Amino acid sequence: MKISPLTQRRAGVLLHPTALPTGVGNGDIGADAYRFIDFLADCHITLWQMLPIGITHDDLSPYQCQSVHAGNHLLINLQDLQEQGWLTTLPPVEDFPHARAYREHCLALAYEGFKQQATPLEQNAFSEFCAMHYEWLADFALFRALRLAHQNHAWWDWSPALRDRDPQALALARQQHAIAIKRCCFEQFIFFQQWHRLKNYANHKGVYLLGDIPIFVAEDSADVWAQRQNFLLDETGRPHLVAGVPPDYFSATGQRWGNPLYDWDFMQQDGFRWWSARLKTLHDLFDVARIDHFRGFAACWAIPATETTAVNGEWLTVPGDTFFRTILPTCSLPLIAEDLGVITEDVIALRETYQFPGMKILQFAFDSDAYNPYLPHNYEVNSVVYTGTHDNDTTLGWFNKLLPAQRDFLSRYLHKQPDMPWDLITIAFASVAKTAIIPLQDMLSLDTEHRMNTPSVTQGNWRWRFEWQWLSPDIIEKLAHLVSFYAREGRDSTT
């Protein structure tokens, strides 16, 4: 049986592929991704954590994807398609209104090139991929084709027959949109093909890929449209209750995510088949995964859909113990529990029962006293420490906003005047936590301008990208020293 990467002391970096430097509109899984893996290997960093890699909506949030299975076609590297001979030339970027239109046009050209140039072996590989993933791919490709035909309007605004999946309407739609459906399948074929090559390269270099599982799915997704029985919805497919979190550190009015809630009674009776399929796909793409909003497996914050904030919600109990008892015997993907926010005894008990490592955020550690659970001397070994996450400010930005009392506490804890962000990186690496993961922004000593996401702010998120010249030899040397000094190379402690 394969040993979990989480059993050895390791260092990791948090960076979404869209933040890689080159590529039209966003980074992708081409040469930059391989170069980044080389950088990690040079630093002896053995975990690359990413955000969810699905197809986003216009707000670009990777936590509101159009499918829990499909990869984001905008991450496909176009130069690779040229090298395979399916895309003869790349058209001028300036001929297109935006980067998405450019990438999608190039993918359409590549599909036409594939139909004309692909060898029988390549055509068979495509057919085998479609057959292997038919359970989710057929509905997803039809969903995407119909969404395109409806000018990207949400599925509940389609005609009632398509909205409610009338069999005759669906059969006719598959005929009418056959080309768009096949092209969507081709894009997924290419995405998985390129991703597997990247994953194999990373693993060869001693780097493991760490994915992210948003506990909920977007209402406007193939999953909700095609498998309505798994969700608490009315007769038109709209939710009475939506997900979120109550008021907390990030927002005085909480966060109204708007995702439909699961019908856990149905899922349990069905043996959690939808979840099993989801985790199977994730295991195909990643070596480890983080469960976002883990506390949602004990209870979820249910907000009436008519509410505009998350203040007036209530906790609904979830059969998390039954879920993990059923799922884990057939799922060997190592899991990390994002156990942040309002954490109660039942959440702690659920995590400890299944021995999932929890998360420790150093930016949360210096606002109270010595018993703060995020201070390193209070960590348990089976945990993952971060300076901050994608939802936090950068560590330098956080430090610049600290109140005088918090700065004083931090100085006394360090026994020196803070040197941010490297002092926080150092104590993360020095901690007993088996895994330490640092956002790339902190490794680069960047300020608030470079944060990835600001919760409850709808504009300007998820767009940050770094530049190669920022990764200086000094940073590589410094990181390699810290990883080695604090025994985080991923070696077995007995060797």
TARALIN-V753539 format. One record per helix or strand. SS is the DSSP state (hx for helix, st for strand). FROM is the first residue (numbers start at 1). TO is the last residue. If there is no record, write none. Layout:
BEGIN
((SS,FROM,TO) (SS,FROM,TO))
END
This chain:
BEGIN
((hx,5,7) (st,10,14) (hx,17,19) (hx,31,42) (st,47,49) (hx,73,75) (hx,78,83) (hx,93,95) (hx,99,117) (hx,120,132) (hx,134,149) (hx,155,157) (hx,160,163) (hx,167,176) (hx,178,204) (st,208,214) (hx,222,226) (hx,228,230) (st,231,231) (st,233,233) (st,239,239) (st,241,245) (st,255,260) (st,262,262) (hx,264,269) (hx,273,285) (st,288,292) (hx,294,297) (st,299,304) (st,313,317) (hx,320,330) (st,334,337) (hx,345,353) (st,357,361) (hx,362,364) (hx,376,378) (st,383,386) (hx,395,400) (hx,404,414) (hx,422,430) (st,435,439) (hx,440,443) (hx,448,450) (hx,468,470) (hx,473,485) (st,489,489))
END
